[in-house]
Amino acid sequence: MKIGCNYSPALLDLLEKGKIEIDYIKLSLYPGLEEGFEPGIFGLPVLVHGINPPGPERLGAEVHPELDWGRLNRIVFELGSPHLGVHLAVNGEDIVGKLDQKKTREKLIKGAQAWNDGLEVPLLGENVPDSPYYQKKGVLPWAGDPWLIDEVCREAGIGLLLDLAHARVSAWTRGMEIKEYLSVLPLDLVGEIHLAAPLMTQKNGLRDRHLELEKIDYNLFEWVLGKCSPEIVTLEYGGPGEHFSWRSDPEAIIRQIERIGEIVKMAGFE
């Protein structure tokens, strides 16, 4: 199993000093996020997640007619990304008329099939966090339904990018025990796992915040590795610029990468 980590200046410094070992640097191709980063640095491939397309980057939205599939596939190939993950999200604006679970399912399947047809690498649908906080931002609640996610992935013929922090948020919203929630998902289709810690807030409840992993997160990761066989596990901690400066502590990156590696080995993955 390969290990990836979010791009950040702190990560590059650690790699240059030989303080950590990873297999992929995860990077979103949005303006500013790749500033100061040269693809191929340290001889590592780039795990692309976020491509800044001309239209909304979610499977429930119509694919923009100006999306240049040839250019996208060329970039993904040149950077060495083995697949592309796109959020399994549907916003209210994506649906005409009454909003319901059936239309949410139909939009996700249609969108997944369109992306799958356009890409020359495997498509992974990433489960999104669902709570009143995210619903206020437009995300329809049915997108977080584990049974619907299972149906969409299987019918559209795509894999699952399992974000454990997102799953914790969606399970909390539904009053489900997290392992019960995960057991409904198509774990046999998991190609990659995202790891980061969410945050319980007084105003908005449990939120995805990309914080340092805690004991509950490591235990959940260890448990889920007994249920699936992902090719990659990615630490979604750290990033460029002021927005991520307080979430890019070098020592925290070292702690997490080392612990993730230990768990991967204990689970019997090479």
C-alpha positions, -999 to 999 in steps of 0.1 A, spaced: 0 0 0 13 34 -10 12 64 14 5 100 2 4 133 20 -10 168 13 15 192 -3 28 219 20 61 238 23 66 219 56 62 185 38 88 195 12 112 206 38 108 173 57 114 153 24 145 174 16 159 166 50 151 129 47 129 130 79 99 111 63 93 87 35 61 88 13 51 76 -21 29 104 -33 25 142 -28 -12 151 -30 -19 183 -48 -49 202 -61 -44 220 -94 -60 252 -83 -43 286 -88 -19 293 -59 -21 258 -44 8 246 -65 29 278 -60 65 270 -54 60 233 -62 78 216 -91 62 183 -102 86 154 -100 105 169 -71 122 142 -50 112 118 -77 77 114 -63 45 113 -84 17 137 -77 -16 124 -65 -40 148 -82 -72 157 -63 -89 189 -74 -85 200 -110 -100 235 -112 -124 226 -141 -145 253 -160 -176 241 -141 -185 226 -107 -162 198 -96 -188 174 -83 -204 143 -98 -239 156 -94 -233 187 -116 -235 187 -154 -201 184 -169 -191 218 -184 -189 216 -223 -156 234 -222 -139 208 -200 -108 197 -219 -105 160 -213 -74 157 -235 -56 183 -214 -68 169 -182 -57 133 -191 -24 146 -202 -17 164 -170 -28 134 -148 -6 111 -169 24 134 -167 21 138 -130 18 101 -124 -16 101 -107 -30 66 -108 -67 78 -106 -88 108 -100 -112 114 -71 -143 136 -75 -168 143 -48 -201 123 -48 -220 156 -41 -252 170 -55 -262 206 -48 -298 219 -50 -289 240 -80 -280 208 -99 -316 195 -99 -346 210 -117 -379 208 -98 -385 188 -66 -354 178 -46 -355 141 -36 -334 110 -31 -343 95 -65 -331 126 -84 -300 128 -63 -292 92 -72 -299 97 -109 -277 128 -111 -248 111 -94 -249 81 -116 -252 102 -148 -223 124 -137 -201 95 -126 -206 78 -160 -198 111 -178 -165 115 -159 -157 79 -162 -161 81 -200 -139 112 -202 -111 100 -180 -83 77 -191 -75 68 -155 -99 51 -130 -125 74 -114 -131 73 -77 -162 89 -61 -154 105 -28 -180 103 0 -189 138 12 -197 150 47 -234 156 54 -247 177 82 -269 208 85 -237 229 82 -230 215 47 -267 215 37 -267 252 43 -239 254 17 -261 237 -8 -251 200 -5 -282 178 -6 -284 154 24 -291 123 3 -255 124 -10 -243 113 24 -266 83 25 -244 52 27 -269 30 8 -271 55 -20 -233 58 -22 -232 20 -26 -258 20 -53 -242 48 -73 -207 33 -72 -219 -1 -83 -243 11 -110 -219 37 -125 -190 12 -123 -166 34 -103 -145 30 -73 -148 46 -39 -124 72 -24 -132 66 13 -128 98 34 -130 86 70 -135 121 84 -164 127 60 -179 94 70 -177 103 107 -196 136 100 -223 118 80 -227 90 105 -229 116 134 -256 135 115 -277 103 111 -272 91 147 -254 60 133 -224 43 149 -195 50 125 -186 13 119 -223 6 111 -222 35 86 -189 23 70 -202 -13 67 -230 -1 43 -205 16 20 -190 -4 -9 -157 -12 9 -148 -38 -17 -145 -9 -42 -122 13 -21 -92 25 -41 -79 52 -17 -85 63 19 -83 99 31 -72 105 67 -77 137 88 -95 145 120 -128 164 121 -137 188 148 -168 190 171 -180 226 172 -206 241 195 -223 260 166 -223 234 138 -216 201 154 -191 177 138 -172 193 109 -145 183 85 -114 204 95 -84 184 83 -68 184 118 -41 161 132 -53 125 136 -64 114 171 -67 80 187 -103 75 174 -91 82 138 -62 57 140 -84 30 155 -110 35 128 -83 34 101 -70 1 116 -105 -13 117 -114 -4 81 -81 -19 67 -95 -52 79 -125 -46 55 -109 -33 23 -77 -32 3 -69 3 -9 -40 10 -31 -32 43 -14 -38 60 20 -34 97 20 -29 120 50 -50 151 43 -31 173 68 -12 204 57 -13 228 28 1 260 14 -4 296 24 -19 313 55 -51 293 54 -32 261 62 -3 275 83 -18 264 116 -24 229 101 10 222 87 31 215 118 62 195 107 63 174 139 26 166 135 33 154 99 61 132 111 40 117 139 11 109 116 31 95 87 50 72 111 19 60 128 1 54 95 30 34 83 30 13 114 -7 5 110 -3 -3 74 24 -28 82 5 -43 111 -25 -48 88 -3 -69 65 1 -45 36 34 -41 19 
